[in-house]
Amino acid sequence: MYTPPAFVVDDTSEIHAMMRACRIANFITATAQGPLATPLPMLLDAEEGEMGMLYAHLARPNPQWQTPMIGDGLAVFMGPDAYITPAWYAAKAEHGKVVPTWNYTAVQAKGPVEFFDDPARLLDVVKRLTDLHEAAAAKPWAVSDAPAAYITAQLRGIVGIRMSITHLTGKRKLSQNRPEPDRMGVRNGLSESHRDFDRVIADMIPVPSSSS
């Protein structure tokens, strides 16, 4: 991922936090027939490996796991994003040399991939993913709430993914390359938007603490 220095996130713990904030990622593999991609909820285990381990599962009929891979897998985590109109820049009134852009946060994780269908390993991944996403529910559902025979049958329909992260790239493109008056204009403009993501990005725009 092309990342100018102003937008780089190089702290692994920060990158992991960005990944966890995304509820779904695009899992991409290269093959002789071309790239294959599947949107998947992915579980990050930060304690495994040097940079962490990603777990997920695919539907068994999905050809992605059956097609020989070329090289490593890629998981793309996209955070909030927002269109930035040049009308918000103070520079527009000064000289008019401004154009639109897009602000966003993103993480790309790369590494070797293992596909597996061992029932015990699959059950562990399913339980951990379920517990993660049920945690905020008023009455969380657990895999153990369903009949064991039913869960066993469901596991036959999926294939597990284990990706050992060897490369991590974190990016926050938040108008850091613009002068302070322009950043303030962007922050104020996004703050007034009806889009939730716009307001989230607004709060992330770096400005002096006295201006927050």
C-alpha positions in Angstrom: 0.0 0.0 0.0 1.4 3.3 -1.0 1.9 5.3 2.2 3.6 8.8 2.2 5.5 9.4 5.5 2.9 11.8 6.8 0.3 9.1 6.8 2.3 6.2 8.2 1.3 4.3 11.3 4.3 2.3 12.5 3.3 1.2 16.0 2.2 -2.4 15.9 -0.2 -2.1 18.8 -1.9 0.9 17.1 -2.2 -1.1 13.9 -3.7 -4.0 15.8 -6.2 -1.6 17.3 -7.2 -0.4 13.8 -7.7 -4.0 12.7 -9.9 -4.9 15.6 -12.0 -1.8 15.0 -12.9 -3.2 11.6 -15.7 -5.8 11.7 -14.8 -7.3 8.4 -11.8 -7.5 6.1 -11.2 -8.5 2.4 -9.1 -11.7 2.3 -7.2 -11.7 -1.0 -5.1 -14.4 -2.7 -3.3 -14.5 -6.0 -3.7 -17.4 -8.3 -2.7 -18.4 -11.9 -6.3 -17.5 -12.9 -6.2 -14.1 -11.3 -6.9 -12.6 -7.8 -9.6 -14.1 -5.6 -11.2 -12.1 -2.7 -13.7 -12.8 0.0 -15.0 -10.4 2.6 -14.6 -12.1 6.0 -14.8 -11.4 9.7 -11.3 -12.0 10.9 -10.0 -12.8 14.4 -6.6 -11.2 15.3 -4.5 -13.1 17.9 -1.8 -10.5 18.7 0.0 -13.0 21.0 0.8 -15.5 18.3 3.8 -14.9 16.1 5.9 -11.8 15.8 3.2 -9.6 14.3 0.1 -11.6 15.1 -2.0 -14.3 13.6 -5.3 -13.9 11.7 -8.1 -16.6 11.8 -11.2 -16.8 9.7 -13.3 -19.4 7.8 -14.7 -19.8 4.4 -17.7 -21.7 3.0 -16.5 -25.0 1.8 -17.8 -24.5 -1.8 -15.8 -21.2 -2.0 -13.1 -21.8 -4.7 -10.6 -19.5 -3.0 -9.3 -22.2 -0.7 -9.2 -24.9 -3.4 -7.2 -22.8 -5.9 -3.4 -23.0 -5.6 -2.1 -19.7 -4.2 0.9 -17.7 -5.6 2.8 -16.2 -2.8 1.3 -14.8 0.4 -2.3 -13.9 1.3 -3.4 -10.3 1.9 -6.0 -9.1 4.3 -7.3 -5.5 3.8 -9.0 -3.7 6.7 -10.7 -0.5 5.8 -11.7 1.9 8.6 -13.9 5.0 8.4 -13.6 7.2 5.3 -14.8 10.6 4.1 -14.9 12.7 0.9 -13.0 16.0 1.4 -14.3 18.9 -0.6 -11.7 21.7 -1.4 -14.5 24.1 -0.4 -13.4 23.5 3.2 -9.8 24.6 2.7 -8.8 28.1 3.7 -6.5 28.0 0.7 -9.4 28.0 -1.6 -10.1 31.7 -0.8 -6.4 32.5 -0.8 -5.3 31.2 -4.2 -7.9 28.6 -5.4 -5.2 26.0 -6.1 -7.1 23.1 -4.4 -8.7 19.8 -5.4 -10.8 17.2 -3.7 -9.4 14.2 -1.9 -10.5 11.4 0.3 -9.5 10.7 4.0 -9.5 7.2 5.4 -7.7 4.7 7.6 -6.6 1.3 6.4 -4.4 -1.6 7.3 -2.9 -4.3 5.0 -1.6 -7.5 6.5 0.4 -10.1 4.5 1.7 -13.5 5.2 1.6 -17.2 4.4 -1.8 -18.9 4.6 -2.9 -22.3 5.9 -6.3 -23.7 5.1 -7.6 -26.4 7.5 -10.7 -28.5 8.2 -9.8 -30.2 11.4 -13.1 -30.1 13.4 -11.5 -29.1 16.8 -9.6 -26.2 15.2 -12.6 -25.1 13.3 -14.7 -25.1 16.5 -12.1 -23.1 18.3 -12.1 -20.4 15.6 -15.9 -20.3 15.4 -16.2 -20.0 19.2 -13.7 -17.2 19.4 -15.2 -15.2 16.6 -18.7 -15.7 18.0 -17.6 -14.6 21.5 -15.9 -11.6 20.1 -18.9 -10.3 18.2 -21.5 -11.3 20.8 -19.7 -9.6 23.6 -21.7 -6.3 23.2 -25.1 -8.1 23.1 -27.5 -7.7 26.0 -28.0 -11.5 25.9 -24.9 -13.0 24.2 -25.4 -16.1 22.2 -22.8 -18.9 22.5 -22.0 -21.7 20.2 -22.8 -24.1 23.1 -26.4 -22.8 23.0 -27.0 -24.8 19.9 -27.2 -28.6 19.8 -23.8 -30.2 19.5 -24.8 -32.4 16.6 -26.1 -29.3 14.7 -22.8 -27.5 15.2 -20.8 -30.5 14.1 -22.8 -30.6 10.9 -22.3 -26.9 10.3 -18.5 -27.3 10.7 -18.5 -29.7 7.8 -19.6 -26.8 5.6 -16.6 -24.5 6.3 -12.8 -24.4 5.9 -10.6 -22.6 8.3 -8.0 -19.9 7.5 -4.8 -19.2 9.5 -2.6 -16.4 8.2 0.7 -15.7 9.9 1.3 -12.0 9.6 4.8 -11.2 8.3 4.2 -7.7 7.0 1.9 -5.0 8.4 1.2 -1.6 6.8 -1.0 1.0 8.7 -2.2 4.2 7.1 -4.1 7.2 8.4 -4.8 9.7 5.7 -6.3 12.6 7.7 -5.2 15.8 6.0 -1.8 15.8 7.9 -0.2 17.2 4.7 -2.4 20.3 4.7 -1.7 23.5 6.7 -3.4 24.0 10.0 -6.1 26.4 8.7 -7.1 23.8 6.0 -7.2 21.0 8.6 -9.5 23.1 10.7 -11.7 23.7 7.8 -11.9 20.0 7.0 -12.6 19.1 10.7 -15.4 21.7 10.9 -16.9 20.7 7.6 -17.0 17.0 8.5 -18.3 17.7 11.9 -21.5 19.1 10.4 -22.1 16.1 8.1 -25.0 13.8 8.5 -22.8 10.8 7.7 -21.5 8.9 10.8 -18.1 8.1 9.2 -17.6 11.8 8.3 -18.0 12.8 11.9 -15.7 10.0 13.0 -13.0 11.2 10.6 -13.6 14.8 11.9 -12.6 13.7 15.4 -9.4 12.1 14.1 -8.1 15.2 12.2 -4.9 16.3 14.0 -5.3 19.9 15.3 -3.6 21.8 18.1 -5.1 20.8 21.5 -6.1 24.5 22.1 -8.3 24.3 18.9 -10.0 21.0 19.8 
